[in-house]
Amino acid sequence: MKNYEKKILFLGYNEEVTSLIKILKEYGCHVEQRSEKLEWDNDFNEFDLIVSFGYRHIIPGRFLERHQGKVINLHISYLPYNKGAHPNFWAFYDGTPHGVTIHFIDEGLDTGDILFQKEISFKNTNTFAQTYSILISEIEHLFVENIEKILNRDFKPEKQQGKGTCHKSSDLPYFPGGWDAEIIPTISALKKQTT
């Protein structure tokens, strides 16, 4: 395994939630993890790569301009479908593809160029929570599978094709059982309410 000695700012999940920080360290990277809202006036020039995974705050456009090509996001949808909040729910509700995507962050909401992507099919899964866990595992696997390409910047970004879909947190309807609810009956009941 090559020692990369890259400095990485990892935004969002910590080592208790994701194994990616530990894996990056195994590749010789110095990783600084942050989940709080940052003051982006600092230029953060010391970082070779900025990874957002589960980060709940907006990164301002002026920062992204200064660090173009260095800021990536791990998103549990098959972009351009289900940009924004609760992508797993909306893939079921809208009947759009499920998947995971690693993409550059731009000023739009999950609209940046795609670096790596995988479509996912679910089998023998009953609840939203089960499928969410699978998607988290798949996005981590996609990152690890391509970690050397990511660290070497050995990829060809591709523009997202088509408009896709996008949802805000406030779009999510209430449904009994929450994320432990069974998917098929829940979606069926919600669609009956809107007709």
Helices and strands as residue ranges (DSSP letters): E 7-12, H 20-26, E 30-34, E 49-53, H 61-66, E 71-75, E 83-84, H 87-94, E 98-104, E 114-120, H 128-145, H 147-152, E 166-167, G 169-171, G 178-180, H 183-194
